[in-house]
Amino acid sequence: MAWYNGTYACGHEGRTNITGPTRNRQWIAERHFEKLCSECWEQEKERQRQEANAKAAEAAKEMELPELTGTEKQVAWAVTIRNKIIEISHKYDEDEVKLVIDWMLNNRTSASYWIDNRGACGTEFMFERLLKDEHKVMGEEIEVNEEVVDQIRAESLVYPEESKTKVITEIRVEGHYVVAVHEERNEAFRKVVKSLRYKWENGRWQKALNDWSGPAKHLMAELGNQLLAAGFPVRIEHSEARKMAAEGTYEPECTRWVKQLLNGDYENWFSISWERCEDFYEVARRIPKSKWCNGTVIAPPESFEDVVGFAETYGFKLSSGAEGVIKAAEEAFDKVLKVSPKGKVSRQPEPMDKPGKLDAPREVGVDEELLDKD
């Protein structure tokens, strides 16, 4: 490790401690000082927060939403969170979702409630889990229209033209999982779910949702589409996922990734990974300065052009971190001095007609008259 001094983008002086390979430290340090110093960055974040809170407060006033209770800062933040959750709810056209959201807006007036549930703004399955939890609470206070619920379930059912069974597969989100419930033993069904990397756990087939799995609605649509193609009827209450499953317009789950290494000796290097059933080792190792490390091929930032070309050729997806490394590497490359050298070109010896092993020189005599004289 070593300390590097520099000037941040805001003009303040500072220093940073860089670890990892010596050859990369100067490059990492230069990227570090392209940012704001920690104090200015905090001030900028606070400015952005205040601006977002002000816009959210104005929007809440226009929508005539109930005022929230709490400290000034809590209320400002909670209003912003509440507005984001409202924006997410607009993606859903189910009457039941609208019913739950309306109930939340009129009954959840504590700022701490919206702050505690801010995770629903981040991922779709967290939002759906919040709806499910609130539906349970709401059901104790107001009567849910069972006729509407039955109508939604009827509309959620999709049959293939050539159905192989009357058993319906329920596809839904439960917590951090996409779940498929199919109440019969069927090898063809098992083949479909296993091909999409679902696991049998807790009496149902399920797949964990994470940053790399993609949105829940696309996973549900992909599974529904594959089951319909195999002749299995499905029920998907999520209207957008159901439509994508029927039309095949979903985005398949990506299993080929180029990510960013965040720490260790190879911090800020690229990490290239794929499913075990595929093999990209040889082509990935053609990337200059690449290495095999902990089950993945890794490559340094300066090989970014080759990494991008590899990703485009073989259908690998770039994580946001990898895109950041590429952007920083491109900016660094643009700053490098580039010249068109001028001058005499040294003459190189002509290649032999038949290159091969040279014969050992023969011993020859030299006429003494040709030698230098003292």
C-alpha positions in Angstrom: 0.0 0.0 0.0 1.1 3.6 -0.5 -0.2 7.1 0.0 -0.8 9.4 -3.0 -1.3 13.1 -2.9 -3.5 15.0 -5.4 -6.1 17.7 -6.1 -9.7 16.7 -6.3 -12.2 18.0 -9.0 -13.5 20.5 -6.5 -10.0 22.0 -6.1 -9.3 20.7 -2.6 -6.0 19.0 -1.8 -6.0 15.5 -0.3 -4.4 12.1 -0.2 -5.6 8.5 -0.6 -4.1 5.1 0.4 -3.9 2.8 -2.6 -3.4 -1.0 -2.3 -3.0 -3.7 -4.9 -0.4 -4.2 -7.7 2.1 -1.4 -7.9 1.7 -1.0 -11.7 -2.0 0.0 -11.2 -1.7 2.3 -8.2 -1.0 5.5 -10.1 -3.9 4.9 -12.5 -6.3 4.2 -9.6 -5.0 7.4 -7.8 -5.7 9.5 -10.9 -9.2 8.2 -11.1 -9.7 8.8 -7.4 -8.8 12.5 -7.7 -11.2 13.0 -10.6 -14.0 13.0 -8.0 -15.1 15.5 -5.4 -13.4 15.4 -2.0 -15.5 13.7 0.7 -16.6 16.9 2.3 -17.8 18.5 -1.1 -19.4 15.2 -2.1 -21.5 15.2 1.1 -22.5 18.7 0.4 -23.5 17.8 -3.2 -25.5 14.8 -2.0 -27.3 17.0 0.5 -28.0 19.6 -2.2 -29.5 16.8 -4.4 -31.6 15.5 -1.5 -33.0 18.9 -0.8 -33.8 19.5 -4.4 -35.6 16.0 -4.7 -37.4 16.6 -1.4 -38.7 20.0 -2.6 -40.0 18.6 -5.9 -41.6 15.7 -4.0 -43.3 18.1 -1.6 -44.7 20.1 -4.5 -45.9 17.0 -6.2 -47.6 15.7 -3.0 -49.4 19.0 -2.6 -50.7 18.8 -6.2 -52.0 15.3 -5.6 -53.6 16.5 -2.3 -51.9 13.7 -0.3 -52.2 13.7 3.5 -49.5 15.4 5.4 -47.0 13.2 7.2 -45.9 13.4 10.8 -42.4 13.4 12.1 -39.4 15.7 12.3 -38.7 18.2 9.4 -36.0 16.0 7.9 -38.0 12.8 8.3 -41.0 14.3 6.6 -39.0 15.7 3.7 -37.3 12.3 3.1 -40.5 10.3 3.6 -42.5 12.4 1.1 -39.8 11.7 -1.5 -40.0 7.9 -0.8 -43.8 8.0 -0.9 -43.8 9.6 -4.3 -41.4 7.1 -5.7 -43.6 4.2 -4.5 -46.6 5.9 -6.1 -44.6 6.1 -9.4 -43.8 2.4 -9.2 -47.4 1.6 -8.6 -48.3 3.2 -11.9 -46.7 0.2 -13.7 -49.5 -2.0 -12.3 -53.0 -1.9 -13.7 -54.6 -4.4 -11.4 -57.5 -3.0 -9.4 -56.3 -4.7 -6.3 -53.0 -2.9 -6.4 -54.7 0.4 -6.7 -56.9 -0.4 -3.8 -53.9 -1.2 -1.6 -52.0 1.9 -2.6 -55.0 4.2 -2.0 -55.4 2.6 1.5 -51.7 3.1 2.3 -51.8 6.8 1.2 -54.8 7.6 3.4 -53.8 5.5 6.4 -50.0 5.6 6.6 -49.3 9.1 7.6 -46.2 8.5 9.8 -42.9 9.5 8.1 -41.1 6.6 9.8 -43.4 4.1 8.1 -42.3 5.3 4.6 -38.7 5.5 5.6 -38.8 2.0 7.0 -40.2 0.7 3.8 -37.9 2.6 1.4 -36.6 -0.7 0.1 -39.7 -0.9 -2.1 -38.3 1.9 -4.2 -35.3 -0.2 -5.1 -36.5 -3.5 -6.5 -39.8 -4.7 -7.9 -40.1 -7.8 -5.7 -39.6 -5.6 -2.5 -42.5 -3.4 -3.8 -44.7 -6.4 -4.3 -43.9 -7.8 -0.9 -44.9 -4.5 0.6 -48.2 -4.7 -1.2 -48.8 -8.2 0.0 -48.0 -7.2 3.7 -50.3 -4.2 3.5 -53.1 -6.2 1.9 -53.1 -8.4 5.0 -53.4 -5.4 7.3 -55.9 -3.6 5.1 -58.1 -6.7 5.0 -58.6 -6.4 8.7 -59.9 -2.9 8.3 -61.9 -2.9 5.1 -63.7 -5.6 3.2 -61.9 -6.8 0.0 -64.1 -7.2 -3.0 -64.0 -10.9 -3.5 -65.7 -10.5 -6.9 -62.8 -8.4 -8.1 -60.3 -10.9 -6.7 -62.0 -13.7 -8.5 -62.1 -11.7 -11.7 -58.4 -11.0 -11.5 -57.6 -14.7 -11.0 -59.8 -15.6 -14.0 -58.0 -13.1 -16.2 -54.6 -14.3 -14.9 -55.1 -17.8 -16.4 -53.4 -18.5 -19.8 -53.8 -21.8 -21.7 -51.6 -23.0 -24.6 -53.4 -24.0 -27.8 -52.3 -27.6 -27.3 -52.5 -28.2 -23.6 -50.8 -31.4 -22.2 -52.5 -31.2 -18.8 -55.3 -29.5 -16.9 -53.1 -28.8 -13.9 -52.4 -25.1 -13.7 -48.9 -23.8 -12.7 -49.1 -20.8 -10.3 -46.2 -18.3 -11.0 -45.8 -15.5 -8.5 -43.3 -13.6 -6.3 -43.0 -14.5 -2.7 -40.4 -12.5 -0.7 -37.1 -12.7 -2.5 -38.1 -15.6 -4.8 -40.0 -16.2 -8.0 -42.1 -19.3 -7.2 -43.7 -21.9 -9.5 -46.3 -24.2 -7.8 -47.3 -27.3 -9.9 -49.3 -30.0 -8.1 -48.3 -33.1 -10.1 -45.2 -35.1 -10.8 -44.3 -34.4 -14.4 -40.9 -35.0 -16.0 -41.6 -32.6 -18.9 -42.4 -29.8 -16.4 -39.3 -30.7 -14.3 -37.2 -30.4 -17.4 -38.4 -26.9 -18.2 -37.9 -25.4 -14.7 -34.5 -27.0 -14.3 -33.4 -25.7 -17.6 -34.1 -22.2 -16.3 -32.1 -23.0 -13.1 -35.0 -23.2 -10.6 -34.4 -25.3 -7.5 -36.8 -27.5 -5.6 -37.1 -26.1 -2.1 -39.9 -25.8 0.5 -42.3 -27.9 -1.6 -42.1 -25.7 -4.7 -39.8 -24.7 -7.5 -38.1 -21.3 -6.8 -35.4 -18.9 -8.0 -33.8 -16.3 -5.8 -34.1 -12.6 -6.9 -30.9 -10.6 -6.8 -29.0 -7.9 -8.6 -28.0 -10.3 -11.4 -31.3 -12.2 -11.9 -33.1 -9.2 -13.5 -36.6 -7.9 -12.8 -39.1 -10.3 -11.3 -41.6 -9.7 -14.0 -39.2 -10.8 -16.7 -38.3 -14.0 -14.8 -42.0 -14.8 -14.3 -42.7 -14.1 -18.0 -39.7 -16.2 -19.2 -40.9 -19.2 -17.1 -44.5 -18.7 -18.1 -43.5 -18.5 -21.8 -41.4 -21.7 -21.6 -44.1 -23.6 -19.8 -46.8 -22.5 -22.3 -44.5 -23.6 -25.2 -44.2 -27.0 -23.5 -48.0 -27.3 -23.2 -48.6 -26.3 -19.5 -51.3 -23.8 -18.6 -50.1 -21.0 -16.2 -51.6 -18.4 -13.9 -49.7 -15.1 -13.6 -51.6 -12.3 -11.7 -49.0 -9.8 -12.6 -50.6 -8.4 -15.8 -47.4 -7.1 -17.5 -45.6 -10.4 -16.8 -48.6 -12.4 -18.1 -48.7 -10.4 -21.3 -44.9 -10.8 -21.9 -45.2 -14.5 -21.3 -48.0 -14.9 -23.9 -46.3 -12.7 -26.5 -42.7 -13.7 -25.8 -41.6 -10.1 -25.3 -39.7 -10.6 -22.1 -36.0 -10.1 -21.6 -34.4 -13.5 -20.9 -32.3 -13.9 -17.8 -28.7 -13.1 -18.5 -26.1 -15.7 -17.2 -23.1 -14.2 -18.9 -21.6 -11.2 -17.0 -18.7 -8.9 -17.0 -18.5 -7.4 -13.5 -16.1 -5.2 -11.5 -13.9 -6.5 -8.8 -14.3 -4.2 -5.8 -11.4 -5.2 -3.6 -8.3 -7.3 -3.2 -5.2 -7.4 -5.4 -7.2 -7.0 -8.5 -9.5 -4.2 -7.4 -11.2 -2.4 -10.4 -10.3 -5.3 -12.8 -13.0 -6.9 -14.9 -14.4 -10.3 -13.8 -15.9 -12.5 -16.6 -18.2 -15.3 -15.6 -20.7 -17.7 -17.2 -22.8 -20.8 -16.5 -21.0 -24.1 -15.9 -22.7 -25.7 -18.9 -20.9 -23.2 -21.2 -17.2 -22.8 -21.9 -15.7 -19.4 -22.8 -12.4 -20.0 -21.1 -10.2 -20.1 -24.2 -11.7 -17.1 -26.0 -11.8 -15.1 -22.7 -8.1 -15.8 -22.0 -7.2 -14.2 -25.4 -7.9 -10.8 -23.8 -4.5 -9.2 -23.2 -3.1 -9.6 -19.6 -6.1 -11.7 -18.6 -5.8 -14.3 -15.8 -7.8 -17.2 -14.3 -8.8 -16.4 -10.7 -11.3 -18.0 -8.4 -13.4 -19.6 -11.1 -13.5 -16.5 -13.4 -11.4 -14.9 -16.0 -10.2 -11.5 -14.9 -8.7 -8.7 -17.0 -7.1 -5.3 -16.2 -8.8 -1.9 -17.0 -6.4 -1.1 -19.8 -7.7 -4.1 -21.7 -11.2 -2.5 -21.8 -11.5 -2.4 -25.6 -10.9 -6.2 -25.9 -13.3 -6.8 -23.0 -16.0 -4.7 -24.7 -15.4 -6.6 -28.0 -15.6 -9.9 -26.2 -18.8 -9.0 -24.5 -20.5 -7.8 -27.7 -19.3 -10.9 -29.7 -20.5 -13.5 -27.1 -23.5 -11.8 -25.6 -22.1 -10.9 -22.2 -23.8 -8.2 -20.2 -21.8 -5.4 -18.5 -22.6 -4.5 -14.9 -22.9 -0.9 -13.9 -19.6 -1.3 -12.1 -17.9 -2.7 -15.2 -19.3 0.2 -17.3 -17.8 2.6 -14.8 -14.4 1.0 -15.1 -14.7 1.2 -18.9 -15.6 4.9 -18.8 -12.7 5.7 -16.5 -10.3 3.7 -18.7 -11.6 5.5 -21.8 -11.1 8.9 -20.2 -7.6 7.9 -19.1 -6.7 6.7 -22.6 -8.0 10.0 -24.1 -5.5 11.9 -21.9 -2.5 9.8 -23.1 -0.1 11.5 -25.5 -0.6 10.2 -29.0 1.9 11.0 -31.8 2.7 10.1 -35.4 6.4 9.5 -35.3 8.5 11.1 -38.1 12.0 10.5 -39.1 14.1 7.9 -40.8 13.1 4.3 -40.7 16.0 2.0 -40.0 16.5 -0.6 -42.7 15.8 -4.1 -41.5 17.5 -7.1 -42.9 15.7 -9.0 -45.6 14.2 -12.3 -44.4 15.9 -15.5 -45.5 14.2 -17.4 -48.3 14.3 -20.5 -46.2 14.4 -19.5 -42.6 15.8 -22.2 -40.3 18.7 -23.2 -38.1 21.9 -21.5 -39.2 24.9 -23.6 -39.9 27.9 -23.1 -37.7 30.5 -20.8 -39.4 33.5 -22.5 -41.0 37.0 -21.6 -39.9 38.7 -19.6 -42.6 42.0 -18.0 -43.0 42.5 -14.3 -43.4 45.2 -12.8 -45.7 47.6 -11.0 -43.3 47.9 -8.2 -45.8 44.3 -7.3 -45.0 44.9 -6.9 -41.3 45.6 -3.6 -39.6 49.2 -2.9 -39.0 50.6 -1.5 -35.8 
